[in-house]
């Protein structure tokens, strides 16, 4: 199913992240990635001291934005919040539950090479990955990757992704889909703890 029959979502409005240093975040997202600063807000305590900030950075023409929070004590607590279980599982590809893996900024495929060059000029380490359909395994991709260089796509490429991190280690991706990805299947059965290993 490719159409939402329950809610009429227009797009992702924003992603919210917490950083350890707002100035460093501004230097990275605005200074190095060029995201425009849309709005800035501050949070104050009863003594009128600034204890946090919330800045909005524009992402695309659709109004989507990145909401960045900074808290003076470095941690945002919510009432009733419980610590997350962050034990490393045996699966080498697993990621902690309820943690942001990365956020993806869609770009045009013909600009990936240019953007790789811009990351190099800004001295931001990156990995460029191109994915292909596995020739013998249904629903499995093969991956070609290179560090800090542009990797030209071969015939049959599905997508081109550039991975890098902000100063706090938050992972970002520039991604471009190729037309061949439209034929990728959506017929797999979802896994659950009840079915794994059964």
C-alpha positions as CSV (number, residue, x, y, z in Angstrom):
1,X,0.0,0.0,0.0
2,X,1.5,3.3,-1.0
3,X,-1.4,5.7,-0.1
4,X,-2.4,6.7,3.4
5,X,-6.1,6.0,3.7
6,X,-6.4,7.2,7.3
7,X,-4.6,10.6,7.6
8,X,-3.8,13.2,5.0
9,X,-0.2,13.9,5.9
10,X,1.4,16.6,3.7
11,X,5.1,16.0,4.5
12,X,7.5,15.8,7.5
13,X,7.1,19.1,9.2
14,X,10.2,19.0,11.4
15,X,12.8,16.8,13.1
16,X,13.8,17.7,16.7
17,X,17.3,17.0,18.1
18,X,19.1,18.0,21.2
19,X,22.7,19.3,21.0
20,X,25.4,20.0,23.6
21,X,26.5,23.4,22.2
22,X,24.1,25.7,20.2
23,X,26.8,27.9,18.8
24,X,28.6,24.8,17.4
25,X,25.3,23.5,16.0
26,X,24.7,26.9,14.3
27,X,28.2,26.9,12.9
28,X,27.5,23.4,11.4
29,X,23.9,23.5,10.2
30,X,23.8,27.1,9.2
31,X,27.5,27.8,8.5
32,X,28.6,24.6,6.8
33,X,25.3,23.1,5.5
34,X,23.7,26.5,4.7
35,X,20.4,25.9,6.4
36,X,18.6,29.3,6.9
37,X,17.8,30.2,10.5
38,X,14.0,30.6,10.6
39,X,13.2,31.4,14.3
40,X,15.0,31.4,17.6
41,X,13.5,30.9,21.0
42,X,14.8,30.9,24.6
43,X,13.6,29.2,27.8
44,X,14.0,31.0,31.2
45,X,13.7,29.9,34.8
46,X,11.9,31.9,37.5
47,X,15.0,34.0,38.1
48,X,14.9,35.1,34.4
49,X,18.1,33.2,33.6
50,X,18.3,31.6,30.1
51,X,18.3,27.8,30.7
52,X,17.7,26.6,27.1
53,X,17.2,27.5,23.5
54,X,15.2,26.3,20.6
55,X,16.2,27.2,17.1
56,X,14.5,26.4,13.8
57,X,16.5,25.8,10.6
58,X,14.9,25.5,7.2
59,X,15.4,22.3,5.3
60,X,13.5,22.4,2.0
61,X,11.0,24.4,-0.1
62,X,8.1,22.5,1.5
63,X,8.4,24.3,4.8
64,X,10.1,21.3,6.6
65,X,12.6,22.3,9.2
66,X,15.1,21.1,11.8
67,X,14.2,22.0,15.4
68,X,17.4,22.1,17.5
69,X,17.3,22.3,21.3
70,X,20.0,23.2,23.7
71,X,19.7,22.8,27.5
72,X,22.1,24.4,29.9
73,X,22.5,21.2,31.9
74,X,22.9,19.2,28.7
75,X,19.8,17.0,29.2
76,X,16.1,17.4,28.6
77,X,13.9,15.7,31.2
78,X,10.3,15.1,30.7
79,X,7.9,14.3,33.5
80,X,7.5,10.5,33.9
81,X,10.4,9.8,31.6
82,X,12.2,6.5,32.2
83,X,15.8,5.6,31.2
84,X,16.1,3.7,27.9
85,X,17.6,0.3,27.7
86,X,20.7,0.9,25.6
87,X,22.4,-2.5,26.0
88,X,24.2,-3.6,22.7
89,X,22.4,-6.5,21.1
90,X,24.1,-9.4,19.4
91,X,22.9,-8.2,15.9
92,X,25.7,-6.1,14.5
93,X,23.2,-4.0,12.5
94,X,20.9,-3.4,15.5
95,X,20.4,0.1,16.9
96,X,19.1,1.1,20.3
97,X,15.3,1.2,20.4
98,X,13.7,4.7,20.4
99,X,17.0,6.4,19.3
100,X,17.4,8.4,16.2
101,X,19.4,6.4,13.7
102,X,19.9,9.3,11.3
103,X,17.9,11.9,9.4
104,X,17.8,12.1,5.7
105,X,17.8,15.2,3.5
106,X,16.6,14.3,0.0
107,X,18.7,15.8,-2.8
108,X,18.9,15.6,-6.6
109,X,21.0,12.6,-7.9
110,X,23.0,14.8,-10.3
111,X,24.2,17.0,-7.3
112,X,25.6,14.2,-5.1
113,X,29.1,14.6,-6.6
114,X,29.0,18.4,-5.9
115,X,27.8,17.8,-2.4
116,X,30.5,15.3,-1.7
117,X,33.0,17.9,-2.8
118,X,31.4,20.5,-0.5
119,X,31.7,18.2,2.5
120,X,35.4,17.6,1.7
121,X,36.0,21.4,1.5
122,X,34.2,21.8,4.8
123,X,36.4,19.0,6.3
124,X,33.4,16.9,7.2
125,X,34.2,13.2,6.9
126,X,31.6,11.2,5.0
127,X,30.8,7.8,3.4
128,X,29.3,7.7,-0.1
129,X,27.2,4.6,-0.6
130,X,25.4,3.3,-3.7
131,X,22.8,0.5,-3.4
132,X,21.8,-2.1,-6.0
133,X,19.4,-5.0,-6.2
134,X,21.1,-8.3,-5.2
135,X,21.2,-10.5,-8.4
136,X,20.2,-13.7,-6.5
137,X,18.5,-12.7,-3.2
138,X,15.0,-11.3,-3.4
139,X,14.5,-8.2,-1.4
140,X,18.2,-7.8,-0.5
141,X,20.4,-4.9,-1.6
142,X,24.1,-5.0,-2.3
143,X,26.2,-1.9,-1.3
144,X,29.2,-0.2,-2.8
145,X,30.9,2.4,-0.4
146,X,33.8,4.7,-0.3
147,X,35.2,7.0,2.3
148,X,35.4,10.8,1.6
149,X,35.1,10.4,-2.1
150,X,32.3,10.4,-4.7
151,X,31.3,7.0,-6.1
152,X,29.8,7.0,-9.5
153,X,26.6,4.9,-9.8
154,X,26.7,1.9,-12.1
155,X,23.7,0.8,-14.3
156,X,20.8,-0.5,-12.2
157,X,21.6,1.7,-9.1
158,X,18.6,2.1,-6.7
159,X,19.8,4.9,-4.5
160,X,22.8,7.1,-3.7
161,X,23.5,8.1,-0.1
162,X,26.1,10.2,1.6
163,X,26.4,9.7,5.4
164,X,28.1,12.1,7.8
165,X,27.7,13.4,11.4
166,X,27.2,16.7,13.1
167,X,29.6,17.8,15.9
168,X,27.5,15.9,18.5
169,X,27.6,12.6,16.5
170,X,24.0,12.9,15.2
171,X,24.0,11.0,11.9
172,X,22.8,12.7,8.7
173,X,22.3,11.5,5.2
174,X,22.0,13.1,1.8
175,X,19.9,10.7,-0.4
176,X,18.8,10.5,-4.0
177,X,16.5,7.8,-5.3
178,X,16.9,6.5,-8.9
179,X,13.9,5.6,-11.0
180,X,14.8,1.9,-10.7
181,X,13.8,1.9,-7.0
182,X,10.1,2.3,-8.0
183,X,10.1,-1.5,-8.8
184,X,11.3,-2.5,-5.4
185,X,8.8,-5.0,-3.7
186,X,6.8,-4.3,-0.6
187,X,5.6,-7.9,0.1
188,X,7.6,-9.0,3.1
189,X,6.0,-10.2,6.4
190,X,6.7,-8.0,9.4
191,X,8.9,-9.5,12.1
192,X,8.1,-9.6,15.8
193,X,9.6,-11.2,18.9
194,X,7.1,-13.9,18.5
195,X,8.3,-14.8,15.0
196,X,12.0,-14.3,15.3
197,X,13.7,-17.7,15.5
198,X,10.4,-19.6,15.1
